[in-house]
Every structure is written in structure tokens, then in C-alpha cells.
């Protein structure tokens, strides 16, 4: 499962890392965003982490 020669699992892992950094920075109030944005990115993180885990599990 590749996109342009790069693994989808790797791309989801990078996306998860960026979302975790965003969640951490908004939770600690380093970046100020409305609570709704923080909540929606948390749901996005949950979905992408689940897809990342399922993809890694199915390819192993």
C-alpha cells in the first residue's frame, strides 16, 4: 500500500505525530484555538491512529 512510493502507514504515522503535537500545544495553551477545533482534531487523531494501527496489523 503505497502512494507515490511512500507507505500509507508511514504517512499516517507522520500525520498522527503532527496531530499529537497540535493537541499537546493547544491543550497546554501554547497555541490558542477554540475548544471545538481541539475536539475535532482529537477525533481526527483517533480515526487516523486507528487506521494506522489496522494497516500495520494487516500488513504484518
N, C-alpha and C positions, 0 to 999 in steps of 0.2 A: 504494500500500500504506500505509493509514493506520489508526490506532487512535484513535478519538475526535478526529480532525482532526490528529493528530500522526504524522509519518512513522515507520515502523518502523525505518528506517535511522538516524534521529536517536536514537530510543530505544536502539538497540543501541550507538550511538556513546557515549551517556551512560553506559550500563552498562559498556562497555569502559573508559572513563575511570575510573569508580569502582573497577573491579576492578584496574586498573593501580595506582591509589593504594593499594589494600589490599595488593597484592603487594609494592609498594615498602616500605610501612610494616612489614609483617611480615618481609620479607627483611632490613631494617636493624634489626630488633628494637625498633622504636618501639612496636609492639603485639606482645605475646607470645601466640602461638597454637601449638597442636601442629602438627608438620610435616604431618600428614595434612590438616589444614584448608588449609594453604598449598598443598599439592599439588592438592587438589580445586578450589580457586579458580583455580589455574593452568590446569587442564584446562577449567574453565568459561570462562575468558578466551579460550583457544584456540578453543573452539567458537563463542563469541559473536563473536569477531573474524572468524572465517571466514564466518559468516552475514552479518555486517555488510559484508564485502568483496564477497561474492557478490551480496547485494542491491543494493549500489551499482553493481556492474558490470552487472547485468541491467537496471537502470532507466535506465542512461545510453545 
